[in-house]
Amino acid sequence: MTKEEIISKLTVIVKPYIQNEEGFKNLSEETDFINDLEINSANLVDIILDVEDEFNIEIDNDSMEKMLSVKATIAVIQSKMDA
């Protein structure tokens, strides 16, 4: 799966949880979920559960703690899918 395909699916997953519409319009690899999209930590857990379901992967606690930006999340998804 390409990085673009992952970003596309991630955009759909993240959209219900965003608090900052402007930050979402400019979503890129550099987007930070908490600072740019103003997603709270409880919703980050929901996003991670949705990512597990969407990509059919299991995310451990160490990986979960890294998933604070789009770029980091893509890296975790790709590493789990390649495992």
C-alpha positions as CSV (number, residue, x, y, z in Angstrom):
1,M,0.0,0.0,0.0
2,T,1.4,3.4,-1.0
3,K,1.9,6.3,1.4
4,E,-0.8,8.2,-0.5
5,E,-3.3,5.4,0.0
6,I,-2.5,5.3,3.7
7,I,-2.9,9.1,4.1
8,S,-6.2,8.9,2.2
9,K,-7.6,6.3,4.6
10,L,-6.1,8.1,7.6
11,T,-7.9,11.3,6.6
12,V,-11.2,9.5,6.7
13,I,-10.4,8.0,10.1
14,V,-9.3,11.3,11.6
15,K,-12.0,13.6,10.3
16,P,-14.7,12.9,13.0
17,Y,-12.3,13.7,15.8
18,I,-10.7,17.0,14.6
19,Q,-11.4,20.3,16.4
20,N,-9.4,22.5,14.0
21,E,-11.0,22.6,10.6
22,E,-8.2,24.8,9.2
23,G,-5.5,22.4,10.3
24,F,-7.4,19.5,8.7
25,K,-7.6,21.3,5.3
26,N,-3.8,21.5,5.3
27,L,-3.3,17.9,6.4
28,S,0.2,16.6,5.4
29,E,2.8,14.2,6.7
30,E,4.0,17.0,9.0
31,T,0.5,17.4,10.7
32,D,0.5,16.8,14.4
33,F,-2.7,15.3,15.7
34,I,-2.7,17.2,19.0
35,N,-1.2,20.6,18.1
36,D,-2.4,21.0,14.5
37,L,-5.8,19.2,14.6
38,E,-6.5,19.7,18.4
39,I,-7.5,16.1,18.9
40,N,-7.6,15.1,22.5
41,S,-5.8,12.1,23.9
42,A,-9.0,10.1,24.4
43,N,-9.9,10.5,20.8
44,L,-6.3,9.5,19.8
45,V,-7.1,6.1,21.3
46,D,-10.2,5.9,19.2
47,I,-8.2,6.8,16.1
48,I,-5.7,4.1,16.9
49,L,-8.5,1.5,17.3
50,D,-9.9,2.6,14.0
51,V,-6.5,2.3,12.3
52,E,-6.2,-1.2,13.6
53,D,-9.5,-2.2,12.1
54,E,-9.0,-0.4,8.8
55,F,-5.5,-1.8,8.2
56,N,-6.1,-5.1,9.9
57,I,-3.0,-4.7,12.2
58,E,-2.3,-4.8,15.9
59,I,-0.6,-1.8,17.5
60,D,1.3,-2.3,20.7
61,N,1.7,0.4,23.4
62,D,5.2,1.4,22.3
63,S,4.0,2.1,18.7
64,M,0.9,3.8,20.0
65,E,2.9,6.3,22.0
66,K,4.7,7.3,18.8
67,M,1.6,7.9,16.7
68,L,1.3,11.7,17.4
69,S,1.7,12.9,13.8
70,V,0.7,11.7,10.4
71,K,4.2,10.9,9.4
72,A,4.8,8.7,12.6
73,T,1.4,7.0,12.1
74,I,2.3,6.1,8.5
75,A,5.6,4.7,9.6
76,V,3.9,2.5,12.3
77,I,1.2,1.3,9.8
78,Q,3.8,0.4,7.2
79,S,6.0,-1.4,9.7
80,K,3.1,-3.4,11.0
81,M,1.8,-4.3,7.5
82,D,5.3,-5.4,6.5
83,A,5.8,-7.5,9.6
